[in-house]
Amino acid sequence: MDQDEKLEFGGKVFELTPLPFGVLKKIQPLLAGALDIAAQARAGGGLPAPELFDNVVEVVRLALTRADPTVTREWVEDNLTLSNTEAVISSIFRVSGVRTQPSGEAPTVP
């Protein structure tokens, strides 16, 4: 059974729905970066590499455009911060049934 979840982000409310295989396939190579960026910042490791920012933005954009097709890469970049990245990514993954793992480990599906 699908579970929807509301995400308040960037002044909008998104009705998140589980990501289908096609979208999960697109974001799978980007997942490690999406999970590591918040952990690295939290651990005081400084700013992540620029390509990790790109990975996170693309994961969030792909997920949010399912709820709102007007969401652009630029909009995500303008609204995503180091302090809200973990919550946004966790919401996207949780609604899709993906469990996040400690940094360095791939996400799993229960």
MOPAC internal coordinates of N, CA, C and O (Angstrom, degrees):
PM7 1SCF
backbone

  N    0.0000 0     0.00 0     0.00 0    0    0    0
  C    1.4542 1     0.00 0     0.00 0    1    0    0
  C    1.5296 1   108.73 1     0.00 0    2    1    0
  O    1.2310 1   120.48 1   -46.41 1    3    2    1
  N    1.3179 1   116.68 1   133.59 1    3    2    1
  C    1.4548 1   121.67 1   179.86 1    5    3    2
  C    1.5202 1   110.09 1   -75.48 1    6    5    3
  O    1.2310 1   121.68 1   -37.07 1    7    6    5
  N    1.3327 1   114.38 1   142.93 1    7    6    5
  C    1.4474 1   120.69 1   175.08 1    9    7    6
  C    1.5135 1   107.75 1  -118.47 1   10    9    7
  O    1.2310 1   120.32 1   -53.06 1   11   10    9
  N    1.3183 1   116.98 1   126.94 1   11   10    9
  C    1.4440 1   121.16 1   175.62 1   13   11   10
  C    1.5197 1   108.24 1   -95.78 1   14   13   11
  O    1.2310 1   121.08 1   -23.18 1   15   14   13
  N    1.3081 1   115.54 1   156.82 1   15   14   13
  C    1.4551 1   120.77 1  -179.76 1   17   15   14
  C    1.5155 1   107.86 1  -144.69 1   18   17   15
  O    1.2310 1   120.49 1   -42.06 1   19   18   17
  N    1.3185 1   116.66 1   137.94 1   19   18   17
  C    1.4550 1   120.29 1   176.10 1   21   19   18
  C    1.5256 1   109.17 1   -90.22 1   22   21   19
  O    1.2310 1   121.50 1   -42.82 1   23   22   21
  N    1.3214 1   114.73 1   137.18 1   23   22   21
  C    1.4592 1   122.04 1   178.55 1   25   23   22
  C    1.5141 1   107.88 1  -125.89 1   26   25   23
  O    1.2310 1   120.71 1   -60.48 1   27   26   25
  N    1.3354 1   116.25 1   119.52 1   27   26   25
  C    1.4653 1   121.09 1   173.51 1   29   27   26
  C    1.5140 1   106.89 1   -91.92 1   30   29   27
  O    1.2310 1   121.26 1   -59.66 1   31   30   29
  N    1.3359 1   115.19 1   120.34 1   31   30   29
  C    1.4549 1   120.24 1  -174.09 1   33   31   30
  C    1.5216 1   109.15 1  -156.94 1   34   33   31
  O    1.2310 1   120.50 1   -51.75 1   35   34   33
  N    1.3239 1   116.64 1   128.25 1   35   34   33
  C    1.4540 1   121.14 1   176.49 1   37   35   34
  C    1.5113 1   114.26 1    62.56 1   38   37   35
  O    1.2310 1   120.25 1  -148.93 1   39   38   37
  N    1.3269 1   117.12 1    31.07 1   39   38   37
  C    1.4510 1   120.87 1   179.15 1   41   39   38
  C    1.5229 1   114.03 1    79.92 1   42   41   39
  O    1.2310 1   120.38 1  -172.87 1   43   42   41
  N    1.3139 1   116.89 1     7.13 1   43   42   41
  C    1.4626 1   121.73 1   178.34 1   45   43   42
  C    1.5215 1   109.21 1  -121.84 1   46   45   43
  O    1.2310 1   120.97 1   -20.05 1   47   46   45
  N    1.3205 1   115.76 1   159.95 1   47   46   45
  C    1.4570 1   121.44 1   173.06 1   49   47   46
  C    1.5217 1   106.96 1  -114.94 1   50   49   47
  O    1.2310 1   121.16 1   -56.65 1   51   50   49
  N    1.3305 1   115.38 1   123.35 1   51   50   49
  C    1.4599 1   121.60 1  -179.26 1   53   51   50
  C    1.5165 1   109.52 1  -108.28 1   54   53   51
  O    1.2310 1   120.71 1   -45.57 1   55   54   53
  N    1.3075 1   116.26 1   134.43 1   55   54   53
  C    1.4638 1   122.14 1   173.38 1   57   55   54
  C    1.5302 1   106.02 1   -92.34 1   58   57   55
  O    1.2310 1   121.09 1   -84.14 1   59   58   57
  N    1.3282 1   115.52 1    95.86 1   59   58   57
  C    1.4636 1   120.25 1  -178.32 1   61   59   58
  C    1.5158 1   110.03 1   -75.84 1   62   61   59
  O    1.2310 1   121.00 1   -41.43 1   63   62   61
  N    1.3055 1   115.70 1   138.57 1   63   62   61
  C    1.4596 1   122.12 1   174.94 1   65   63   62
  C    1.5230 1   107.82 1  -125.15 1   66   65   63
  O    1.2310 1   120.23 1   -21.14 1   67   66   65
  N    1.3157 1   117.16 1   158.86 1   67   66   65
  C    1.4715 1   119.23 1  -179.84 1   69   67   66
  C    1.5285 1   111.07 1   -56.39 1   70   69   67
  O    1.2310 1   121.26 1   -41.70 1   71   70   69
  N    1.3100 1   115.20 1   138.30 1   71   70   69
  C    1.4599 1   120.45 1   178.94 1   73   71   70
  C    1.5261 1   109.76 1   -77.37 1   74   73   71
  O    1.2310 1   120.16 1   -46.74 1   75   74   73
  N    1.3193 1   117.30 1   133.26 1   75   74   73
  C    1.4655 1   120.19 1   178.28 1   77   75   74
  C    1.5308 1   110.27 1   -74.38 1   78   77   75
  O    1.2310 1   121.12 1   -13.10 1   79   78   77
  N    1.3195 1   115.47 1   166.90 1   79   78   77
  C    1.4662 1   121.15 1  -178.60 1   81   79   78
  C    1.5245 1   112.72 1   -52.35 1   82   81   79
  O    1.2310 1   120.14 1   139.51 1   83   82   81
  N    1.3136 1   117.34 1   -40.49 1   83   82   81
  C    1.4637 1   120.52 1  -177.91 1   85   83   82
  C    1.5182 1   112.66 1   -58.99 1   86   85   83
  O    1.2310 1   120.46 1   137.03 1   87   86   85
  N    1.3296 1   116.73 1   -42.97 1   87   86   85
  C    1.4635 1   120.73 1   179.01 1   89   87   86
  C    1.5263 1   109.78 1   -72.78 1   90   89   87
  O    1.2310 1   120.09 1   137.60 1   91   90   89
  N    1.3306 1   117.43 1   -42.40 1   91   90   89
  C    1.4681 1   119.80 1   178.05 1   93   91   90
  C    1.5255 1   110.87 1   -59.30 1   94   93   91
  O    1.2310 1   120.82 1   142.26 1   95   94   93
  N    1.3310 1   116.03 1   -37.74 1   95   94   93
  C    1.4628 1   120.11 1   178.55 1   97   95   94
  C    1.5315 1   110.69 1   -63.44 1   98   97   95
  O    1.2310 1   120.40 1   140.18 1   99   98   97
  N    1.3332 1   116.84 1   -39.82 1   99   98   97
  C    1.4647 1   120.89 1   179.17 1  101   99   98
  C    1.5231 1   112.39 1   -66.99 1  102  101   99
  O    1.2310 1   120.68 1   141.65 1  103  102  101
  N    1.3324 1   116.31 1   -38.35 1  103  102  101
  C    1.4655 1   118.27 1  -174.89 1  105  103  102
  C    1.5226 1   113.67 1   -91.08 1  106  105  103
  O    1.2310 1   119.94 1   168.07 1  107  106  105
  N    1.3238 1   117.72 1   -11.93 1  107  106  105
  C    1.4646 1   120.25 1  -176.44 1  109  107  106
  C    1.5294 1   112.55 1   -52.25 1  110  109  107
  O    1.2310 1   118.72 1   134.10 1  111  110  109
  N    1.3266 1   120.04 1   -45.90 1  111  110  109
  C    1.4653 1   119.09 1   179.88 1  113  111  110
  C    1.5284 1   113.30 1   -66.54 1  114  113  111
  O    1.2310 1   120.32 1   163.18 1  115  114  113
  N    1.3230 1   116.99 1   -16.82 1  115  114  113
  C    1.4607 1   121.24 1  -177.00 1  117  115  114
  C    1.5226 1   112.92 1   -94.80 1  118  117  115
  O    1.2310 1   120.17 1   169.27 1  119  118  117
  N    1.3340 1   117.28 1   -10.73 1  119  118  117
  C    1.4633 1   121.16 1  -170.11 1  121  119  118
  C    1.5216 1   114.04 1   -61.90 1  122  121  119
  O    1.2310 1   119.60 1   138.04 1  123  122  121
  N    1.3077 1   118.36 1   -41.96 1  123  122  121
  C    1.4678 1   119.84 1  -177.81 1  125  123  122
  C    1.5204 1   110.41 1   -58.60 1  126  125  123
  O    1.2310 1   120.25 1   136.73 1  127  126  125
  N    1.3172 1   117.13 1   -43.27 1  127  126  125
  C    1.4561 1   120.30 1   178.49 1  129  127  126
  C    1.5059 1   112.31 1   -64.69 1  130  129  127
  O    1.2310 1   120.47 1   140.89 1  131  130  129
  N    1.3176 1   116.70 1   -39.11 1  131  130  129
  C    1.4584 1   120.95 1  -179.43 1  133  131  130
  C    1.5206 1   111.29 1   -63.34 1  134  133  131
  O    1.2310 1   120.48 1   143.50 1  135  134  133
  N    1.3103 1   116.68 1   -36.50 1  135  134  133
  C    1.4598 1   119.94 1  -179.68 1  137  135  134
  C    1.5173 1   112.05 1   -80.26 1  138  137  135
  O    1.2310 1   120.21 1   148.42 1  139  138  137
  N    1.3185 1   117.21 1   -31.58 1  139  138  137
  C    1.4625 1   120.92 1  -175.10 1  141  139  138
  C    1.5107 1   114.49 1   -78.45 1  142  141  139
  O    1.2310 1   119.84 1   152.61 1  143  142  141
  N    1.3228 1   117.90 1   -27.39 1  143  142  141
  C    1.4601 1   120.04 1  -172.45 1  145  143  142
  C    1.5317 1   112.44 1   -62.62 1  146  145  143
  O    1.2310 1   119.99 1   135.00 1  147  146  145
  N    1.3163 1   117.62 1   -45.00 1  147  146  145
  C    1.4607 1   120.42 1   179.92 1  149  147  146
  C    1.5209 1   110.71 1   -70.97 1  150  149  147
  O    1.2310 1   120.34 1   140.07 1  151  150  149
  N    1.3229 1   116.95 1   -39.93 1  151  150  149
  C    1.4612 1   120.41 1   179.77 1  153  151  150
  C    1.5253 1   111.14 1   -62.76 1  154  153  151
  O    1.2310 1   120.41 1   138.92 1  155  154  153
  N    1.3130 1   116.82 1   -41.08 1  155  154  153
  C    1.4579 1   120.76 1  -179.55 1  157  155  154
  C    1.5267 1   110.86 1   -65.24 1  158  157  155
  O    1.2310 1   120.21 1   136.87 1  159  158  157
  N    1.3039 1   117.20 1   -43.13 1  159  158  157
  C    1.4523 1   120.86 1   179.22 1  161  159  158
  C    1.5242 1   110.99 1   -65.82 1  162  161  159
  O    1.2310 1   120.63 1   138.83 1  163  162  161
  N    1.3389 1   116.40 1   -41.17 1  163  162  161
  C    1.4609 1   121.69 1  -179.59 1  165  163  162
  C    1.5211 1   111.29 1   -64.44 1  166  165  163
  O    1.2310 1   120.71 1   145.25 1  167  166  165
  N    1.3251 1   116.25 1   -34.75 1  167  166  165
  C    1.4610 1   120.93 1  -177.56 1  169  167  166
  C    1.5207 1   112.14 1   -80.54 1  170  169  167
  O    1.2310 1   120.20 1  -178.89 1  171  170  169
  N    1.3198 1   117.22 1     1.11 1  171  170  169
  C    1.4538 1   120.10 1   179.22 1  173  171  170
  C    1.5125 1   112.85 1    77.85 1  174  173  171
  O    1.2310 1   120.47 1  -158.18 1  175  174  173
  N    1.3246 1   116.70 1    21.82 1  175  174  173
  C    1.4556 1   121.06 1  -177.58 1  177  175  174
  C    1.5119 1   113.61 1   -83.63 1  178  177  175
  O    1.2310 1   119.68 1  -169.97 1  179  178  177
  N    1.3260 1   118.22 1    10.03 1  179  178  177
  C    1.4582 1   120.14 1  -178.85 1  181  179  178
  C    1.5109 1   111.34 1    80.46 1  182  181  179
  O    1.2310 1   121.61 1    10.01 1  183  182  181
  N    1.2981 1   114.53 1  -169.99 1  183  182  181
  C    1.4602 1   119.82 1  -178.59 1  185  183  182
  C    1.5173 1   110.86 1   -77.79 1  186  185  183
  O    1.2310 1   120.47 1   -41.14 1  187  186  185
  N    1.3186 1   116.70 1   138.86 1  187  186  185
  C    1.4670 1   120.95 1   177.19 1  189  187  186
  C    1.5285 1   111.44 1   -68.83 1  190  189  187
  O    1.2310 1   120.84 1   -12.69 1  191  190  189
  N    1.3090 1   116.00 1   167.31 1  191  190  189
  C    1.4599 1   122.23 1   176.97 1  193  191  190
  C    1.5329 1   109.68 1   -61.66 1  194  193  191
  O    1.2310 1   120.14 1   -31.93 1  195  194  193
  N    1.3291 1   117.33 1   148.07 1  195  194  193
  C    1.4706 1   120.81 1  -178.23 1  197  195  194
  C    1.5320 1   113.77 1   -54.81 1  198  197  195
  O    1.2310 1   119.76 1   144.51 1  199  198  197
  N    1.3191 1   118.07 1   -35.49 1  199  198  197
  C    1.4693 1   118.97 1  -179.27 1  201  199  198
  C    1.5244 1   111.82 1   -66.40 1  202  201  199
  O    1.2310 1   119.67 1   153.66 1  203  202  201
  N    1.3326 1   118.24 1   -26.34 1  203  202  201
  C    1.4602 1   119.79 1   175.99 1  205  203  202
  C    1.5185 1   110.64 1   -69.02 1  206  205  203
  O    1.2310 1   120.41 1   141.45 1  207  206  205
  N    1.3324 1   116.82 1   -38.55 1  207  206  205
  C    1.4665 1   119.59 1   174.58 1  209  207  206
  C    1.5230 1   110.00 1   -59.14 1  210  209  207
  O    1.2310 1   120.42 1   134.52 1  211  210  209
  N    1.3300 1   116.81 1   -45.48 1  211  210  209
  C    1.4602 1   120.71 1   179.54 1  213  211  210
  C    1.5232 1   111.46 1   -59.71 1  214  213  211
  O    1.2310 1   120.32 1   138.39 1  215  214  213
  N    1.3294 1   116.99 1   -41.61 1  215  214  213
  C    1.4696 1   121.13 1   178.96 1  217  215  214
  C    1.5206 1   111.14 1   -60.95 1  218  217  215
  O    1.2310 1   120.59 1   132.99 1  219  218  217
  N    1.3114 1   116.47 1   -47.01 1  219  218  217
  C    1.4650 1   120.87 1  -178.26 1  221  219  218
  C    1.5231 1   110.32 1   -63.26 1  222  221  219
  O    1.2310 1   120.31 1   133.84 1  223  222  221
  N    1.3071 1   117.02 1   -46.16 1  223  222  221
  C    1.4659 1   120.93 1  -179.77 1  225  223  222
  C    1.5290 1   110.09 1   -59.31 1  226  225  223
  O    1.2310 1   120.19 1   137.09 1  227  226  225
  N    1.3138 1   117.24 1   -42.91 1  227  226  225
  C    1.4705 1   119.80 1  -178.24 1  229  227  226
  C    1.5302 1   111.63 1   -67.74 1  230  229  227
  O    1.2310 1   119.71 1   139.60 1  231  230  229
  N    1.3232 1   118.16 1   -40.40 1  231  230  229
  C    1.4683 1   121.22 1   177.06 1  233  231  230
  C    1.5291 1   109.99 1   -60.13 1  234  233  231
  O    1.2310 1   120.63 1   131.75 1  235  234  233
  N    1.3155 1   116.40 1   -48.25 1  235  234  233
  C    1.4696 1   120.53 1  -178.79 1  237  235  234
  C    1.5300 1   110.29 1   -65.14 1  238  237  235
  O    1.2310 1   119.91 1   136.34 1  239  238  237
  N    1.3268 1   117.78 1   -43.66 1  239  238  237
  C    1.4634 1   120.69 1   179.92 1  241  239  238
  C    1.5299 1   111.64 1   -60.06 1  242  241  239
  O    1.2310 1   120.47 1   132.92 1  243  242  241
  N    1.3261 1   116.71 1   -47.08 1  243  242  241
  C    1.4622 1   119.83 1  -179.89 1  245  243  242
  C    1.5264 1   111.65 1   -60.52 1  246  245  243
  O    1.2310 1   120.32 1   139.95 1  247  246  245
  N    1.3112 1   116.99 1   -40.05 1  247  246  245
  C    1.4669 1   120.07 1  -179.59 1  249  247  246
  C    1.5250 1   111.93 1   -71.03 1  250  249  247
  O    1.2310 1   120.34 1   136.04 1  251  250  249
  N    1.3314 1   116.96 1   -43.96 1  251  250  249
  C    1.4570 1   119.73 1  -175.02 1  253  251  250
  C    1.5181 1   113.32 1   -74.80 1  254  253  251
  O    1.2310 1   119.54 1   151.94 1  255  254  253
  N    1.3279 1   118.48 1   -28.06 1  255  254  253
  C    1.4598 1   119.28 1   179.38 1  257  255  254
  C    1.5238 1   111.95 1   -67.15 1  258  257  255
  O    1.2310 1   120.14 1   161.25 1  259  258  257
  N    1.3118 1   117.34 1   -18.75 1  259  258  257
  C    1.4733 1   119.75 1   173.90 1  261  259  258
  C    1.5240 1   110.03 1   -67.54 1  262  261  259
  O    1.2310 1   120.29 1   145.45 1  263  262  261
  N    1.3291 1   117.06 1   -34.55 1  263  262  261
  C    1.4646 1   121.37 1   179.44 1  265  263  262
  C    1.5323 1   111.78 1   -88.14 1  266  265  263
  O    1.2310 1   120.57 1   149.23 1  267  266  265
  N    1.3317 1   116.52 1   -30.77 1  267  266  265
  C    1.4618 1   121.26 1  -178.04 1  269  267  266
  C    1.5258 1   108.38 1  -147.45 1  270  269  267
  O    1.2310 1   120.43 1   -80.51 1  271  270  269
  N    1.3311 1   116.78 1    99.49 1  271  270  269
  C    1.4664 1   120.65 1  -176.63 1  273  271  270
  C    1.5293 1   114.58 1   -61.92 1  274  273  271
  O    1.2310 1   119.82 1   168.40 1  275  274  273
  N    1.3396 1   117.94 1   -11.60 1  275  274  273
  C    1.4660 1   119.79 1  -179.88 1  277  275  274
  C    1.5279 1   112.85 1   -82.83 1  278  277  275
  O    1.2310 1   119.98 1   171.97 1  279  278  277
  N    1.3296 1   117.65 1    -8.03 1  279  278  277
  C    1.4726 1   120.65 1  -179.69 1  281  279  278
  C    1.5212 1   109.24 1   -67.92 1  282  281  279
  O    1.2310 1   121.22 1   -53.02 1  283  282  281
  N    1.3196 1   115.28 1   126.98 1  283  282  281
  C    1.4595 1   121.46 1   179.84 1  285  283  282
  C    1.5264 1   110.37 1  -111.60 1  286  285  283
  O    1.2310 1   121.40 1   -13.37 1  287  286  285
  N    1.3076 1   114.93 1   166.63 1  287  286  285
  C    1.4590 1   121.08 1   175.24 1  289  287  286
  C    1.5353 1   110.21 1   -57.92 1  290  289  287
  O    1.2310 1   120.66 1   137.22 1  291  290  289
  N    1.3161 1   116.33 1   -42.78 1  291  290  289
  C    1.4677 1   121.00 1  -179.99 1  293  291  290
  C    1.5250 1   111.23 1   -62.78 1  294  293  291
  O    1.2310 1   120.54 1   139.39 1  295  294  293
  N    1.3459 1   116.58 1   -40.61 1  295  294  293
  C    1.4652 1   119.33 1   179.24 1  297  295  294
  C    1.5242 1   110.08 1   -62.50 1  298  297  295
  O    1.2310 1   120.38 1   135.95 1  299  298  297
  N    1.3267 1   116.87 1   -44.05 1  299  298  297
  C    1.4698 1   120.26 1   178.76 1  301  299  298
  C    1.5220 1   109.62 1   -61.35 1  302  301  299
  O    1.2310 1   119.94 1   133.55 1  303  302  301
  N    1.3368 1   117.73 1   -46.45 1  303  302  301
  C    1.4623 1   120.80 1  -179.90 1  305  303  302
  C    1.5313 1   111.74 1   -60.04 1  306  305  303
  O    1.2310 1   120.06 1   145.23 1  307  306  305
  N    1.3301 1   117.50 1   -34.77 1  307  306  305
  C    1.4648 1   121.53 1  -179.92 1  309  307  306
  C    1.5209 1   113.28 1   -74.89 1  310  309  307
  O    1.2310 1   119.88 1   159.25 1  311  310  309
  N    1.3247 1   117.83 1   -20.75 1  311  310  309
  C    1.4646 1   120.52 1  -174.10 1  313  311  310
  C    1.5200 1   114.98 1  -113.59 1  314  313  311
  O    1.2310 1   119.78 1   162.56 1  315  314  313
  N    1.3085 1   118.03 1   -17.44 1  315  314  313
  C    1.4605 1   121.35 1  -179.70 1  317  315  314
  C    1.5282 1   109.38 1   -85.88 1  318  317  315
  O    1.2310 1   120.85 1   -47.94 1  319  318  317
  N    1.3257 1   115.98 1   132.06 1  319  318  317
  C    1.4668 1   121.23 1   179.06 1  321  319  318
  C    1.5216 1   108.73 1  -128.41 1  322  321  319
  O    1.2310 1   120.91 1   -12.84 1  323  322  321
  N    1.3201 1   115.87 1   167.16 1  323  322  321
  C    1.4625 1   118.97 1   176.66 1  325  323  322
  C    1.5266 1   110.67 1   -61.31 1  326  325  323
  O    1.2310 1   120.21 1   148.39 1  327  326  325
  N    1.3250 1   117.21 1   -31.61 1  327  326  325
  C    1.4636 1   119.24 1  -177.20 1  329  327  326
  C    1.5268 1   113.26 1   -78.86 1  330  329  327
  O    1.2310 1   118.78 1   158.59 1  331  330  329
  N    1.3309 1   119.93 1   -21.41 1  331  330  329
  C    1.4666 1   119.26 1  -179.99 1  333  331  330
  C    1.5301 1   113.38 1  -108.99 1  334  333  331
  O    1.2310 1   119.89 1   174.37 1  335  334  333
  N    1.3214 1   117.81 1    -5.63 1  335  334  333
  C    1.4649 1   121.23 1  -176.67 1  337  335  334
  C    1.5210 1   112.56 1   -57.69 1  338  337  335
  O    1.2310 1   120.48 1   131.67 1  339  338  337
  N    1.3158 1   116.69 1   -48.33 1  339  338  337
  C    1.4619 1   119.92 1  -176.54 1  341  339  338
  C    1.5284 1   111.92 1   -60.80 1  342  341  339
  O    1.2310 1   120.34 1   137.17 1  343  342  341
  N    1.3391 1   116.96 1   -42.83 1  343  342  341
  C    1.4670 1   120.42 1  -179.38 1  345  343  342
  C    1.5238 1   111.21 1   -66.18 1  346  345  343
  O    1.2310 1   120.16 1   139.01 1  347  346  345
  N    1.3251 1   117.31 1   -40.99 1  347  346  345
  C    1.4643 1   121.10 1  -179.52 1  349  347  346
  C    1.5269 1   110.34 1   -65.47 1  350  349  347
  O    1.2310 1   120.62 1   129.89 1  351  350  349
  N    1.3311 1   116.42 1   -50.11 1  351  350  349
  C    1.4665 1   120.90 1  -179.52 1  353  351  350
  C    1.5275 1   110.57 1   -61.89 1  354  353  351
  O    1.2310 1   120.33 1   136.42 1  355  354  353
  N    1.3193 1   116.98 1   -43.58 1  355  354  353
  C    1.4664 1   120.59 1  -179.83 1  357  355  354
  C    1.5200 1   111.53 1   -60.70 1  358  357  355
  O    1.2310 1   120.11 1   138.89 1  359  358  357
  N    1.3274 1   117.40 1   -41.11 1  359  358  357
  C    1.4662 1   120.71 1   178.37 1  361  359  358
  C    1.5208 1   110.94 1   -63.37 1  362  361  359
  O    1.2310 1   120.74 1   135.56 1  363  362  361
  N    1.3233 1   116.19 1   -44.44 1  363  362  361
  C    1.4720 1   120.94 1  -179.78 1  365  363  362
  C    1.5277 1   109.90 1   -61.16 1  366  365  363
  O    1.2310 1   120.32 1   133.87 1  367  366  365
  N    1.3237 1   116.99 1   -46.13 1  367  366  365
  C    1.4597 1   120.50 1  -178.27 1  369  367  366
  C    1.5207 1   112.03 1   -70.28 1  370  369  367
  O    1.2310 1   120.63 1   137.62 1  371  370  369
  N    1.3262 1   116.41 1   -42.38 1  371  370  369
  C    1.4738 1   120.40 1  -177.34 1  373  371  370
  C    1.5248 1   111.49 1   -58.69 1  374  373  371
  O    1.2310 1   120.26 1   133.96 1  375  374  373
  N    1.3247 1   117.10 1   -46.04 1  375  374  373
  C    1.4618 1   120.43 1  -177.84 1  377  375  374
  C    1.5331 1   111.01 1   -66.47 1  378  377  375
  O    1.2310 1   120.36 1   157.05 1  379  378  377
  N    1.3321 1   116.91 1   -22.95 1  379  378  377
  C    1.4673 1   120.81 1   178.99 1  381  379  378
  C    1.5193 1   113.13 1   -92.28 1  382  381  379
  O    1.2310 1   120.26 1   178.72 1  383  382  381
  N    1.3298 1   117.11 1    -1.28 1  383  382  381
  C    1.4509 1   120.33 1   178.95 1  385  383  382
  C    1.5158 1   113.97 1    82.34 1  386  385  383
  O    1.2310 1   120.21 1  -162.28 1  387  386  385
  N    1.3358 1   117.21 1    17.72 1  387  386  385
  C    1.4553 1   121.31 1   179.10 1  389  387  386
  C    1.5178 1   108.26 1   -97.20 1  390  389  387
  O    1.2310 1   120.95 1   -52.75 1  391  390  389
  N    1.3215 1   115.79 1   127.25 1  391  390  389
  C    1.4693 1   120.96 1   177.48 1  393  391  390
  C    1.5210 1   108.54 1   -91.37 1  394  393  391
  O    1.2310 1   120.90 1   -50.20 1  395  394  393
  N    1.3287 1   115.88 1   129.80 1  395  394  393
  C    1.4550 1   118.70 1   176.43 1  397  395  394
  C    1.5214 1   109.23 1   -83.60 1  398  397  395
  O    1.2310 1   121.54 1   -35.18 1  399  398  397
  N    1.3051 1   114.66 1   144.82 1  399  398  397
  C    1.4666 1   122.22 1  -177.89 1  401  399  398
  C    1.5173 1   109.21 1  -113.11 1  402  401  399
  O    1.2310 1   119.93 1   -13.77 1  403  402  401
  N    1.3300 1   117.74 1   166.23 1  403  402  401
  C    1.4488 1   119.51 1   174.19 1  405  403  402
  C    1.5195 1   110.30 1   -56.65 1  406  405  403
  O    1.2310 1   121.12 1   -23.30 1  407  406  405
  N    1.3173 1   115.47 1   156.70 1  407  406  405
  C    1.4557 1   121.72 1  -177.58 1  409  407  406
  C    1.5245 1   111.77 1   -47.97 1  410  409  407
  O    1.2310 1   121.32 1   -43.70 1  411  410  409
  N    1.3178 1   115.08 1   136.30 1  411  410  409
  C    1.4529 1   120.02 1   177.45 1  413  411  410
  C    1.5123 1   114.12 1    94.54 1  414  413  411
  O    1.2310 1   119.95 1   166.70 1  415  414  413
  N    1.3213 1   117.70 1   -13.30 1  415  414  413
  C    1.4612 1   120.73 1   179.26 1  417  415  414
  C    1.5208 1   109.44 1  -106.97 1  418  417  415
  O    1.2310 1   120.73 1   -35.98 1  419  418  417
  N    1.2921 1   116.21 1   144.02 1  419  418  417
  C    1.4630 1   120.86 1  -179.79 1  421  419  418
  C    1.5228 1   110.64 1   -71.39 1  422  421  419
  O    1.2310 1   120.29 1   -33.56 1  423  422  421
  N    1.3428 1   117.05 1   146.44 1  423  422  421
  C    1.4596 1   119.94 1   174.40 1  425  423  422
  C    1.5163 1   110.46 1   -64.63 1  426  425  423
  O    1.2310 1   120.97 1   -24.90 1  427  426  425
  N    1.3142 1   115.75 1   155.10 1  427  426  425
  C    1.4593 1   120.55 1   179.86 1  429  427  426
  C    1.5151 1   109.83 1  -127.13 1  430  429  427
  O    1.2310 1   121.19 1   -20.50 1  431  430  429
  N    1.3189 1   115.32 1   159.50 1  431  430  429
  C    1.4564 1   121.20 1   174.92 1  433  431  430
  C    1.5167 1   106.91 1  -106.98 1  434  433  431
  O    1.2310 1   120.42 1   -51.90 1  435  434  433
  N    1.3613 1   116.81 1   128.10 1  435  434  433
  C    1.4733 1   118.64 1  -177.72 1  437  435  434
  C    1.5078 1   112.86 1   -64.72 1  438  437  435
  O    1.2310 1   120.10 1   180.00 1  439  438  437

